[in-house]
Amino acid sequence: MASSLASSSTVLWILFLTIATLHLSSARKLSGSDPQLQFQYHRGPLLKGKISVNLIWYGKFKPSQKAIVADFITSLSSPKPVTAQPSVATWWKATDKYYKNSSPKLALSLGTTQILDENYSLGKSLTNNQILKLASKGPQRNAINIVLTSADVAVEGFCSSRCGTHGSSVGARVNGKRYKLAYIWVGNSETQCPGQCAWPFHQPIYGPQNPPLVAPNNDVGLDGMLINVASLLAGTVTNPFGNGYFQGPKEAPLEAGSACTGVYGKGAYPGYAGNLLLDPTTGASYNANGVNGRKYLLPALVDPETSACSTLV
């Protein structure tokens, strides 16, 4: 099994806060002095064509929480363009630069398969292998399966070194052929480590103690999950099998989203998410509009042509 460390992990967050003297902006450059550290393509296969994104809910989630995530996935490539800008679709379009020489083009859509495991079939303390087992319950061909664990579920490495992961595995045999399964796991950190995995909607454990922002969907845990889902989804399509686009060592790569940890708007620096849009009614901070009137805060993504973090606002 090939796996890749997530965005917004504790390790990256602490690293991000320790470089407080480094000025970050909407054009934050990655390290370019060492050829080994440049953001580059490692010649591995990328996901192509129509890919369904399937949600696997492990534990207790409210219907409203499920709707927030489902609307985000739908917003990535909604057949009805969102008129309010900037949009989730505009944010996602940044990944097209990774596919400019690929055919057929990547097209994500919310899968019809949503698996609910509200009875904690594997218990409330999960290992990496159990996460893979849950991910394998979804479709394994032309799919990305996302396992979402509720706030009362502990996962190996959660909070101590990561907020989520993405990886791949050889899937089950389909019509006599085995396909590689791409999957993502993200945990709800609301009660376990919101200062690590739900910033900037919660006071950080380390670093500058600026007031937390108001979450756009009024759910600190779920809005924090969305940031990690978004970053990991970008990492999955640009580095699905560990040999795509990334910076640094393969064992701990910085990917399209994770290389820009903590950057959401222009002028971002450690402890400050950047200049964001403000909902006049709720006071919530956001940078992307989605379907059904949703608002989201999404991470900056690396522009592969410039090795810079590109923000929506």
C-alpha positions as CSV (number, residue, x, y, z in Angstrom):
1,M,0.0,0.0,0.0
2,A,1.3,3.4,-0.9
3,S,0.2,6.2,1.4
4,S,0.8,9.9,1.6
5,L,0.7,12.2,4.7
6,A,-2.1,14.7,4.8
7,S,-2.4,18.4,4.8
8,S,-2.8,20.4,8.0
9,S,-1.1,17.7,10.0
10,T,0.3,18.7,13.4
11,V,3.9,18.3,12.1
12,L,3.3,20.7,9.2
13,W,1.4,23.1,11.4
14,I,4.2,23.3,14.0
15,L,6.7,23.8,11.2
16,F,4.5,26.5,9.7
17,L,4.4,28.3,13.0
18,T,8.1,28.1,13.6
19,I,8.9,30.1,10.4
20,A,7.1,33.2,11.7
21,T,9.8,35.4,10.2
22,L,9.0,34.2,6.7
23,H,6.6,36.5,4.8
24,L,3.7,34.5,3.2
25,S,1.4,35.9,0.6
26,S,-0.8,34.8,-2.3
27,A,2.5,34.1,-4.2
28,R,4.4,32.3,-1.5
29,K,7.4,30.6,-3.2
30,L,8.5,27.1,-2.3
31,S,12.1,26.3,-1.7
32,G,14.0,26.5,-5.0
33,S,17.6,26.6,-4.0
34,D,17.9,22.8,-3.9
35,P,16.7,20.9,-7.0
36,Q,15.6,18.1,-4.6
37,L,13.1,20.4,-3.0
38,Q,11.5,21.9,-6.0
39,F,7.9,21.1,-6.7
40,Q,8.1,18.7,-9.5
41,Y,6.5,15.9,-11.4
42,H,7.9,12.4,-10.7
43,R,6.4,10.8,-13.9
44,G,3.8,8.6,-12.2
45,P,0.2,8.2,-13.4
46,L,-2.5,10.6,-12.6
47,L,-6.2,10.0,-12.3
48,K,-8.0,10.5,-15.6
49,G,-11.5,10.6,-17.0
50,K,-14.7,10.5,-15.0
51,I,-14.0,9.8,-11.3
52,S,-16.7,9.4,-8.7
53,V,-16.1,10.6,-5.2
54,N,-17.8,8.3,-2.7
55,L,-18.4,9.2,1.0
56,I,-18.1,6.6,3.7
57,W,-19.4,7.9,7.0
58,Y,-18.1,6.1,10.1
59,G,-19.8,7.0,13.4
60,K,-22.5,9.6,14.2
61,F,-23.0,12.5,11.8
62,K,-25.9,14.8,11.5
63,P,-27.8,15.1,8.2
64,S,-26.7,18.7,8.0
65,Q,-23.1,17.7,8.3
66,K,-23.4,15.1,5.5
67,A,-25.1,17.8,3.3
68,I,-22.2,20.2,3.8
69,V,-19.6,17.7,2.5
70,A,-21.9,16.4,-0.3
71,D,-22.5,20.0,-1.5
72,F,-18.7,20.7,-1.5
73,I,-18.0,17.7,-3.7
74,T,-20.9,18.7,-6.0
75,S,-19.5,22.2,-6.1
76,L,-16.2,21.1,-7.6
77,S,-17.8,20.6,-11.0
78,S,-21.5,21.4,-10.8
79,P,-23.3,21.3,-14.1
80,K,-25.0,24.6,-13.0
81,P,-22.2,27.1,-12.5
82,V,-22.3,29.0,-9.3
83,T,-22.8,32.7,-10.1
84,A,-21.3,34.0,-6.8
85,Q,-17.6,34.3,-7.1
86,P,-15.0,33.2,-6.2
87,S,-16.4,29.7,-6.4
88,V,-15.3,26.2,-5.3
89,A,-15.2,25.3,-9.0
90,T,-12.8,28.2,-9.7
91,W,-10.6,26.9,-6.8
92,W,-10.6,23.4,-8.2
93,K,-9.8,24.6,-11.7
94,A,-6.3,25.3,-10.5
95,T,-5.7,21.5,-10.6
96,D,-6.2,21.7,-14.4
97,K,-2.6,22.9,-14.8
98,Y,-1.4,19.5,-13.6
99,Y,-3.4,17.9,-16.4
100,K,-2.6,20.1,-19.3
101,N,-0.8,17.3,-21.2
102,S,-3.2,14.5,-20.1
103,S,-6.1,13.0,-21.9
104,P,-8.9,12.4,-21.1
105,K,-9.3,15.2,-18.7
106,L,-10.2,14.6,-15.1
107,A,-13.9,15.1,-14.1
108,L,-15.0,14.5,-10.5
109,S,-18.6,14.0,-9.4
110,L,-20.3,13.0,-6.2
111,G,-20.8,9.3,-6.4
112,T,-24.2,7.7,-5.9
113,T,-22.6,5.4,-3.2
114,Q,-22.6,6.7,0.3
115,I,-21.9,4.2,3.0
116,L,-23.2,4.8,6.5
117,D,-21.6,2.9,9.5
118,E,-23.3,4.5,12.5
119,N,-22.9,1.4,14.7
120,Y,-19.1,1.6,14.7
121,S,-18.6,-1.9,13.2
122,L,-14.8,-1.8,13.8
123,G,-15.0,0.0,17.2
124,K,-14.1,3.5,18.2
125,S,-10.3,3.2,17.9
126,L,-9.1,2.5,14.4
127,T,-5.8,1.5,12.8
128,N,-4.5,2.4,9.4
129,N,-5.4,-1.0,8.1
130,Q,-9.0,-0.6,9.3
131,I,-9.2,2.8,7.6
132,L,-8.2,1.0,4.3
133,K,-10.8,-1.7,5.0
134,L,-13.5,0.9,5.3
135,A,-12.3,2.6,2.2
136,S,-12.4,-0.7,0.3
137,K,-16.1,-1.0,0.9
138,G,-16.8,1.7,-1.7
139,P,-16.4,1.3,-5.5
140,Q,-12.9,0.5,-6.6
141,R,-12.9,1.5,-10.2
142,N,-12.7,5.1,-11.4
143,A,-13.3,6.3,-7.8
144,I,-11.9,8.1,-4.9
145,N,-13.4,6.8,-1.6
146,I,-13.4,9.2,1.3
147,V,-13.7,7.8,4.9
148,L,-14.9,10.4,7.4
149,T,-14.7,9.5,11.1
150,S,-16.9,11.2,13.7
151,A,-15.6,13.2,16.7
152,D,-15.8,10.3,19.1
153,V,-13.6,8.0,16.9
154,A,-9.8,7.8,17.6
155,V,-7.6,6.9,14.6
156,E,-4.0,5.8,14.6
157,G,-1.8,9.0,14.4
158,F,-4.8,11.3,14.6
159,C,-3.9,14.6,16.3
160,S,-0.4,13.5,17.2
161,S,0.9,13.7,13.6
162,R,-1.9,14.2,11.2
163,C,-5.5,15.4,10.6
164,G,-6.1,13.0,7.7
165,T,-4.3,11.0,5.0
166,H,-4.6,9.9,1.4
167,G,-3.2,6.8,0.0
168,S,-3.7,4.0,-2.5
169,S,-3.9,0.2,-2.5
170,V,-4.4,-2.6,-5.0
171,G,-8.2,-3.0,-5.1
172,A,-10.4,-6.1,-5.6
173,R,-10.5,-7.8,-8.9
174,V,-13.1,-6.3,-11.3
175,N,-14.0,-8.1,-14.5
176,G,-10.7,-10.0,-14.2
177,K,-8.6,-6.9,-13.7
178,R,-7.2,-5.3,-10.6
179,Y,-7.4,-1.5,-10.2
180,K,-5.6,0.7,-7.8
181,L,-7.9,2.2,-5.2
182,A,-7.3,5.8,-4.3
183,Y,-8.7,6.8,-0.9
184,I,-8.8,9.6,1.7
185,W,-9.4,9.6,5.5
186,V,-10.2,12.7,7.5
187,G,-11.3,12.8,11.2
188,N,-13.6,15.2,13.0
189,S,-11.3,17.0,15.4
190,E,-13.9,19.0,17.3
191,T,-13.4,17.3,20.7
192,Q,-9.9,15.8,20.2
193,C,-7.7,18.5,18.7
194,P,-9.5,21.4,17.2
195,G,-6.5,23.7,17.8
196,Q,-4.4,21.5,15.5
197,C,-6.9,20.3,12.9
198,A,-9.7,22.9,12.8
199,W,-7.6,26.1,12.8
200,P,-8.4,28.9,12.0
201,F,-11.9,28.2,13.5
202,H,-10.3,27.4,16.8
203,Q,-7.5,28.8,18.9
204,P,-4.2,27.1,17.9
205,I,-2.3,25.2,20.5
206,Y,1.0,26.7,19.4
207,G,2.1,30.0,18.0
208,P,0.3,33.4,17.7
209,Q,-3.0,33.4,19.5
210,N,-5.2,35.5,17.3
211,P,-9.0,35.1,17.8
212,P,-10.5,32.2,15.9
213,L,-12.6,32.9,12.8
214,V,-16.3,32.1,12.6
215,A,-16.8,28.9,10.6
216,P,-18.8,29.4,7.4
217,N,-21.2,26.5,8.1
218,N,-21.3,27.2,11.9
219,D,-19.6,23.8,12.6
220,V,-16.0,24.1,13.8
221,G,-15.4,20.3,13.5
222,L,-17.0,19.9,10.1
223,D,-15.7,23.1,8.6
224,G,-12.2,22.0,9.8
225,M,-12.8,18.6,8.1
226,L,-13.7,20.3,4.9
227,I,-10.3,22.2,4.8
228,N,-8.5,18.8,5.1
229,V,-10.8,17.1,2.6
230,A,-10.1,19.8,0.1
231,S,-6.4,19.7,0.6
232,L,-6.2,15.9,0.5
233,L,-8.5,15.8,-2.6
234,A,-6.0,18.1,-4.4
235,G,-3.2,15.9,-3.2
236,T,-4.9,12.7,-4.4
237,V,-5.5,13.8,-8.0
238,T,-2.0,15.3,-8.4
239,N,-0.1,12.6,-6.5
240,P,-2.5,9.6,-6.3
241,F,0.1,6.8,-6.1
242,G,3.1,8.5,-4.5
243,N,4.9,9.3,-7.8
244,G,3.1,12.3,-9.1
245,Y,3.6,15.9,-8.2
246,F,5.2,16.8,-4.9
247,Q,8.1,18.5,-3.2
248,G,10.7,16.9,-0.8
249,P,11.1,13.3,0.1
250,K,8.6,10.7,-1.1
251,E,8.1,9.4,2.5
252,A,6.8,12.8,3.6
253,P,5.9,14.8,0.5
254,L,4.5,18.3,0.4
255,E,1.7,18.2,-2.2
256,A,-0.5,20.7,-4.0
257,G,-2.5,21.6,-0.8
258,S,-0.2,20.5,2.0
259,A,2.7,22.7,0.7
260,C,0.5,25.7,1.4
261,T,-0.7,24.8,4.9
262,G,-2.2,27.8,6.8
263,V,-2.5,30.0,3.6
264,Y,-6.1,30.9,2.7
265,G,-6.0,34.5,1.4
266,K,-3.6,37.2,0.3
267,G,-1.3,38.4,3.0
268,A,-1.3,35.2,5.1
269,Y,1.4,34.6,7.7
270,P,1.8,32.3,10.7
271,G,-1.3,32.7,12.8
272,Y,-3.2,34.8,10.2
273,A,-5.2,33.0,7.5
274,G,-5.0,36.0,5.1
275,N,-7.5,38.6,3.8
276,L,-10.8,36.7,3.5
277,L,-14.4,37.4,2.6
278,L,-16.8,38.1,5.4
279,D,-20.5,37.0,5.5
280,P,-22.3,40.2,6.6
281,T,-25.1,38.1,8.2
282,T,-23.2,35.5,10.2
283,G,-19.7,37.1,10.5
284,A,-18.2,33.9,9.0
285,S,-14.9,34.0,7.1
286,Y,-14.8,32.2,3.7
287,N,-13.1,32.4,0.3
288,A,-15.3,30.2,-1.9
289,N,-19.0,29.9,-2.8
290,G,-20.6,26.5,-3.5
291,V,-23.9,25.1,-4.6
292,N,-27.1,25.7,-2.5
293,G,-25.7,28.9,-1.1
294,R,-22.8,27.2,0.7
295,K,-19.7,29.0,1.7
296,Y,-16.3,27.3,2.4
297,L,-12.8,28.2,3.5
298,L,-10.4,26.4,1.1
299,P,-6.6,26.1,1.2
300,A,-4.3,27.7,-1.3
301,L,-2.9,25.3,-3.9
302,V,0.5,25.2,-5.5
303,D,0.7,26.5,-9.0
304,P,3.0,23.9,-10.7
305,E,4.2,26.4,-13.2
306,T,5.5,28.8,-10.6
307,S,5.9,26.7,-7.5
308,A,3.9,29.4,-5.7
309,C,0.9,29.1,-3.4
310,S,-2.1,30.5,-5.3
311,T,-5.1,31.8,-3.3
312,L,-8.7,32.6,-4.4
313,V,-8.8,36.0,-2.6
